Amino acid sequence: MDEKISIKALEDYSDDYASKVTASFFSKKDKISGPEILQLCDIQQINLFVIRELLKAWRLETQKLRSPYFDFAAAPVADALTKFHNLLSNHIAISKENFQPLLKKAVGQTLSVILNPYDFYSVTLTSQGDPLKLDDLRNEIKYIRINRTPLDRLLADLEKKKKLTISGNEAFASLDHILEEVNFTPEDVEEHLVKFSAVVPLSLEDLYEKEEESIVTPAPIPPVVEQKPAPAPPAEPVKPPAPSPPAESVKPPAPAPEIPSKQEAKKPAQIPLYDQQPGKGTTLAENFQKRRKIKDSLTINQKFMFTKILFNGDFELFSAAIDRLDELDNLNQAKNYLTNNYGEWNPEGEEYKEFMEIVERRFA
């Protein structure tokens, strides 16, 4: 089972790294320029991801230049905007408070492409929308230096086929084929960690989820405080009984309404700590975690592996099966569905066992 990177650990380290680097640079200057960004960190990938974020911001700004009165798509206007873009890119000036979030994000992206390139590819392919535009993919890849080969091959294939757009599923399937074809092996992690540690110490174990992180501890049940009964009120003096009326006019007295004691009236409503299911002590938080959809829990590495081994390389078939499993109500239904549709799977295979472990956790 693949270990998962801890999002919190990644954010914490990225924050520490960005804080230290920005504190050092801005101790001497008020603004940072484009050329200075490119030379800021010894890890060039971090610098390039900062520049990429700036250019994304620029593209979002230029998209606002639309008007019912002026033709921004006209060739002379587009040419002038390109020149303006190039001119402005040479005059970057960012203050510390605006730069540090950019640097933190770039550090996190760099760690992702180093530690889990398959998930990074997934984000790259899905974050641009569906269908994926060739120009958008080209702009993304331009600033990647680590584990870039599969994306380069994907871009080359699309250019060769003269495709301007591609669906998300088709992109995943093409990338899966490329990974197999080039026998892709991610770059050595340790070499990069040494460079990170030169600024802020970092070990691989620090960034992965610990087993105990996934365990939800039930809220402690407050101790029961024994309440002492309130003292009885003093007895009222006994009055002599009134004379009895004639026998024929006697009626049975109406029952007195029950009046709750002061202690009962003030007793707060009980807040259930557990789901009210007979025989179960599962917290709501645990149920929520266990019901996490299969689709949301898979890494891109698992998607590639299951598609290739269990679904004969058919990503559409894999996606449909996952969607169907997530719609079912219990484990028996899931097993029946898989038996009826994929009875040829080898139950001794590693991929089968890992897949079933994920399915069983979904309905646990």
C-alpha positions as CSV (number, residue, x, y, z in Angstrom):
1,M,0.0,0.0,0.0
2,D,1.4,3.4,-1.0
3,E,2.2,5.7,1.9
4,K,0.5,9.1,1.6
5,I,2.1,12.4,2.1
6,S,0.8,14.3,5.1
7,I,-0.8,17.6,3.8
8,K,-0.2,19.2,7.2
9,A,3.5,18.2,7.3
10,L,4.0,19.4,3.8
11,E,2.4,22.8,4.5
12,D,4.3,23.2,7.8
13,Y,7.7,22.5,6.2
14,S,6.9,24.8,3.2
15,D,5.9,27.5,5.6
16,D,9.2,27.1,7.6
17,Y,11.3,27.1,4.4
18,A,9.5,30.1,2.9
19,S,9.7,32.1,6.2
20,K,13.5,31.5,6.5
21,V,14.3,32.4,2.9
22,T,12.1,35.5,2.8
23,A,13.4,36.7,6.2
24,S,17.0,36.4,4.9
25,F,16.3,38.2,1.6
26,F,14.0,41.0,2.8
27,S,16.4,41.9,5.7
28,K,18.3,43.8,3.1
29,K,15.6,44.8,0.5
30,D,12.0,45.9,0.4
31,K,11.1,44.3,-3.0
32,I,12.2,41.3,-5.0
33,S,12.6,41.5,-8.8
34,G,12.2,38.8,-11.5
35,P,15.9,38.2,-11.9
36,E,16.3,38.0,-8.1
37,I,13.5,35.4,-7.9
38,L,15.3,33.2,-10.5
39,Q,18.4,33.3,-8.3
40,L,16.7,33.1,-4.9
41,C,16.9,29.4,-4.0
42,D,19.6,26.8,-4.8
43,I,16.7,24.5,-5.8
44,Q,15.9,26.0,-9.2
45,Q,12.6,24.3,-9.4
46,I,11.2,26.4,-6.6
47,N,12.2,29.6,-8.3
48,L,10.6,28.5,-11.6
49,F,7.3,27.6,-9.8
50,V,7.2,31.1,-8.3
51,I,7.6,32.6,-11.8
52,R,4.9,30.3,-13.1
53,E,2.4,31.5,-10.5
54,L,3.2,35.1,-11.4
55,L,2.5,34.4,-15.1
56,K,-0.8,32.6,-14.1
57,A,-1.8,35.8,-12.2
58,W,-0.9,37.8,-15.3
59,R,-3.0,35.7,-17.6
60,L,-6.0,36.0,-15.2
61,E,-5.5,39.8,-15.2
62,T,-5.4,40.0,-19.0
63,Q,-8.6,37.9,-19.3
64,K,-10.4,40.8,-17.6
65,L,-9.5,43.0,-20.6
66,R,-12.8,42.4,-22.4
67,S,-15.2,45.0,-23.7
68,P,-18.3,45.3,-25.7
69,Y,-16.8,48.4,-27.3
70,F,-13.2,47.5,-28.1
71,D,-11.8,44.5,-30.0
72,F,-9.0,43.1,-27.8
73,A,-8.6,40.1,-30.2
74,A,-7.6,42.4,-33.1
75,A,-4.1,41.6,-34.3
76,P,-2.5,45.0,-33.5
77,V,-4.1,45.0,-30.1
78,A,-3.0,41.4,-29.3
79,D,0.5,42.3,-30.5
80,A,0.6,45.4,-28.3
81,L,-0.6,43.4,-25.3
82,T,2.2,40.8,-25.9
83,K,4.8,43.5,-25.9
84,F,3.3,45.0,-22.8
85,H,3.4,41.6,-21.2
86,N,7.1,41.2,-22.0
87,L,7.8,44.7,-20.7
88,L,5.9,44.2,-17.5
89,S,7.6,40.8,-16.8
90,N,10.9,42.7,-16.7
91,H,9.6,45.0,-14.0
92,I,8.5,42.6,-11.3
93,A,8.6,44.1,-7.8
94,I,7.0,42.2,-4.9
95,S,7.0,43.0,-1.2
96,K,7.7,40.4,1.5
97,E,4.1,40.0,2.6
98,N,2.9,39.3,-1.0
99,F,5.9,37.2,-1.9
100,Q,6.0,34.7,1.0
101,P,2.7,33.0,0.1
102,L,4.0,32.5,-3.5
103,L,7.2,31.0,-2.2
104,K,5.4,28.7,0.2
105,K,3.2,27.3,-2.6
106,A,6.3,26.8,-4.9
107,V,8.1,24.9,-2.1
108,G,5.1,22.6,-1.7
109,Q,4.7,22.0,-5.4
110,T,8.4,21.2,-5.7
111,L,8.2,18.6,-2.9
112,S,5.2,17.1,-4.6
113,V,6.9,16.6,-8.0
114,I,9.9,15.1,-6.2
115,L,8.1,12.8,-3.7
116,N,5.1,11.8,-5.7
117,P,5.3,12.7,-9.4
118,Y,2.3,10.6,-10.3
119,D,0.0,12.7,-8.1
120,F,1.7,15.8,-9.4
121,Y,0.9,14.7,-13.0
122,S,-2.7,14.2,-12.0
123,V,-3.0,17.7,-10.7
124,T,-1.3,19.1,-13.8
125,L,-3.7,17.3,-16.1
126,T,-6.9,18.1,-14.1
127,S,-6.3,21.6,-12.9
128,Q,-6.5,23.1,-16.4
129,G,-10.1,21.9,-16.9
130,D,-11.7,19.3,-19.1
131,P,-11.0,19.2,-22.0
132,L,-7.3,20.0,-21.5
133,K,-6.0,22.6,-23.9
134,L,-2.7,22.0,-25.6
135,D,-1.5,25.6,-25.0
136,D,-2.3,25.3,-21.3
137,L,-0.4,22.1,-20.9
138,R,2.6,23.6,-22.8
139,N,2.6,26.6,-20.4
140,E,2.5,24.2,-17.4
141,I,5.4,22.0,-18.6
142,K,7.6,24.9,-19.5
143,Y,8.5,25.6,-15.9
144,I,9.0,22.0,-14.8
145,R,12.5,20.7,-14.4
146,I,12.1,17.6,-12.2
147,N,10.5,14.4,-13.4
148,R,9.4,16.1,-16.5
149,T,10.0,13.4,-19.2
150,P,6.5,11.8,-19.3
151,L,4.8,15.2,-19.6
152,D,7.2,16.1,-22.5
153,R,6.3,12.9,-24.3
154,L,2.6,13.5,-23.7
155,L,2.9,17.0,-25.2
156,A,4.9,15.7,-28.2
157,D,2.3,13.1,-28.9
158,L,-0.5,15.7,-28.8
159,E,1.4,18.0,-31.1
160,K,2.1,15.1,-33.5
161,K,-1.6,14.2,-33.6
162,K,-2.3,17.9,-34.1
163,K,-4.8,17.9,-31.2
164,L,-5.6,21.2,-29.7
165,T,-7.6,19.7,-26.8
166,I,-7.8,16.3,-25.1
167,S,-10.3,14.9,-22.5
168,G,-9.1,14.2,-19.0
169,N,-9.6,10.4,-19.4
170,E,-7.8,10.3,-22.7
171,A,-4.9,12.3,-21.2
172,F,-4.6,9.8,-18.3
173,A,-4.7,6.8,-20.6
174,S,-2.0,8.4,-22.9
175,L,0.2,9.2,-19.9
176,D,-0.2,5.6,-18.6
177,H,1.0,4.3,-22.0
178,I,3.9,6.7,-22.0
179,L,5.0,5.7,-18.5
180,E,5.1,2.1,-19.5
181,E,6.8,2.8,-22.8
182,V,9.7,4.9,-21.4
183,N,9.9,2.7,-18.3
184,F,9.8,5.9,-16.2
185,T,11.7,6.0,-12.9
186,P,11.4,9.1,-10.7
187,E,14.6,11.0,-9.9
188,D,16.5,10.2,-6.8
189,V,14.8,11.8,-3.8
190,E,17.8,12.0,-1.4
191,E,19.7,14.3,-3.7
192,H,17.0,16.9,-3.5
193,L,16.4,16.5,0.2
194,V,20.0,17.4,0.8
195,K,19.4,20.8,-0.8
196,F,16.2,21.4,1.2
197,S,18.0,20.4,4.4
198,A,20.7,23.0,3.7
199,V,18.0,25.6,4.5
200,V,15.6,23.8,6.9
201,P,16.4,20.2,8.0
202,L,14.2,17.6,6.3
203,S,13.9,13.8,6.4
204,L,11.6,11.8,4.3
205,E,9.8,10.3,7.3
206,D,8.7,13.8,8.4
207,L,6.5,14.3,5.3
208,Y,4.5,11.0,5.4
209,E,1.4,10.3,7.3
210,K,1.9,8.4,10.6
211,E,-0.4,5.5,11.2
212,E,-1.8,7.1,14.3
213,E,-2.8,10.2,12.4
214,S,-5.6,8.4,10.7
215,I,-7.0,7.1,14.1
216,V,-9.9,9.2,15.5
217,T,-10.0,9.2,19.3
218,P,-13.5,9.3,20.6
219,A,-14.3,12.3,22.7
220,P,-13.9,11.5,26.5
221,I,-17.1,10.9,28.3
222,P,-17.5,13.3,31.2
223,P,-17.6,11.7,34.7
224,V,-21.0,11.3,36.3
225,V,-21.4,13.7,39.2
226,E,-23.6,12.3,41.9
227,Q,-26.2,14.7,42.9
228,K,-27.4,14.9,46.5
229,P,-31.1,15.0,47.0
230,A,-32.4,18.4,48.0
231,P,-33.6,18.6,51.7
232,A,-37.3,18.1,52.2
233,P,-39.3,21.2,52.9
234,P,-40.6,21.6,56.5
235,A,-43.9,19.9,57.1
236,E,-46.9,22.1,57.3
237,P,-49.1,21.9,60.4
238,V,-51.9,19.3,60.0
239,K,-55.4,20.8,59.8
240,P,-58.4,18.9,61.0
241,P,-60.3,17.3,58.1
242,A,-63.4,19.0,56.8
243,P,-66.7,17.2,57.5
244,S,-67.6,14.6,54.8
245,P,-70.5,15.4,52.5
246,P,-73.3,13.0,52.1
247,A,-72.2,9.6,50.5
248,E,-74.2,10.1,47.3
249,S,-72.3,13.3,46.4
250,V,-68.8,12.0,46.9
251,K,-66.8,12.0,43.6
252,P,-63.3,10.4,43.2
253,P,-60.7,13.1,43.2
254,A,-58.9,13.9,39.9
255,P,-55.3,12.7,39.8
256,A,-52.8,15.5,40.5
257,P,-50.6,16.5,37.6
258,E,-47.0,15.3,37.9
259,I,-44.7,18.3,38.6
260,P,-41.0,17.7,37.8
261,S,-38.6,18.5,40.5
262,K,-36.4,21.5,40.2
263,Q,-33.4,19.2,39.6
264,E,-35.2,17.5,36.7
265,A,-36.4,20.7,35.2
266,K,-32.9,22.1,35.1
267,K,-31.3,18.9,33.8
268,P,-29.7,19.7,30.3
269,A,-30.6,17.6,27.3
270,Q,-28.1,14.8,26.6
271,I,-25.9,15.3,23.6
272,P,-25.1,11.8,22.1
273,L,-21.4,11.1,21.7
274,Y,-22.1,8.2,19.4
275,D,-24.4,7.2,16.5
276,Q,-27.5,5.7,17.9
277,Q,-27.1,2.3,16.3
278,P,-27.6,-0.7,18.5
279,G,-24.5,-2.6,19.3
280,K,-22.1,0.0,17.8
281,G,-19.9,2.6,19.3
282,T,-18.6,4.3,16.2
283,T,-18.1,8.0,16.4
284,L,-19.6,10.3,13.7
285,A,-16.1,11.3,12.7
286,E,-15.0,7.7,12.2
287,N,-18.1,7.0,10.1
288,F,-17.3,10.0,7.9
289,Q,-13.7,8.8,7.4
290,K,-14.7,5.3,6.6
291,R,-17.3,6.4,4.1
292,R,-14.7,8.4,2.1
293,K,-15.3,7.7,-1.6
294,I,-12.9,5.3,-3.4
295,K,-12.6,7.9,-6.2
296,D,-11.3,10.5,-3.7
297,S,-8.8,8.1,-1.9
298,L,-6.9,6.8,-4.9
299,T,-3.5,8.2,-5.8
300,I,-2.6,8.6,-9.5
301,N,-0.1,5.8,-9.1
302,Q,-2.9,3.5,-8.0
303,K,-5.1,4.7,-10.8
304,F,-2.4,3.8,-13.4
305,M,-1.7,0.5,-11.7
306,F,-5.4,-0.6,-11.4
307,T,-6.2,0.5,-14.9
308,K,-3.3,-1.4,-16.4
309,I,-3.5,-4.6,-14.4
310,L,-7.2,-5.0,-13.5
311,F,-9.0,-3.2,-16.3
312,N,-6.7,-4.1,-19.3
313,G,-5.6,-0.5,-19.8
314,D,-9.1,0.8,-20.3
315,F,-9.3,4.0,-18.2
316,E,-12.9,4.6,-19.1
317,L,-13.9,1.2,-17.8
318,F,-11.9,1.8,-14.6
319,S,-13.6,5.1,-14.0
320,A,-17.1,3.6,-14.6
321,A,-16.4,0.8,-12.1
322,I,-15.1,3.2,-9.4
323,D,-18.2,5.4,-9.9
324,R,-20.5,2.4,-9.6
325,L,-18.7,1.1,-6.4
326,D,-19.1,4.5,-4.8
327,E,-22.9,4.4,-5.4
328,L,-23.4,1.1,-3.7
329,D,-24.6,0.8,0.0
330,N,-22.5,-2.0,1.5
331,L,-19.6,-4.4,1.0
332,N,-21.8,-7.4,-0.1
333,Q,-23.2,-5.3,-3.0
334,A,-19.7,-4.3,-3.9
335,K,-18.4,-7.9,-3.9
336,N,-21.3,-9.1,-6.0
337,Y,-20.8,-6.3,-8.5
338,L,-17.1,-7.2,-8.9
339,T,-17.7,-10.9,-9.0
340,N,-20.4,-10.5,-11.7
341,N,-18.3,-8.2,-13.8
342,Y,-14.7,-9.0,-13.1
343,G,-14.7,-12.6,-12.0
344,E,-11.5,-13.3,-14.0
345,W,-9.3,-11.2,-11.6
346,N,-6.6,-13.2,-9.9
347,P,-7.3,-13.1,-6.1
348,E,-3.7,-13.8,-5.4
349,G,-2.4,-10.8,-7.3
350,E,-0.9,-7.8,-5.4
351,E,-3.0,-5.4,-7.3
352,Y,-6.2,-7.3,-6.6
353,K,-5.4,-7.4,-2.9
354,E,-4.7,-3.7,-2.7
355,F,-7.8,-2.9,-4.7
356,M,-10.0,-5.0,-2.4
357,E,-8.4,-3.4,0.7
358,I,-9.5,0.0,-0.6
359,V,-13.0,-1.3,-1.3
360,E,-13.4,-2.9,2.1
361,R,-12.2,0.3,3.8
362,R,-14.9,2.2,1.9
363,F,-17.7,0.1,3.4
364,A,-16.1,-0.8,6.8
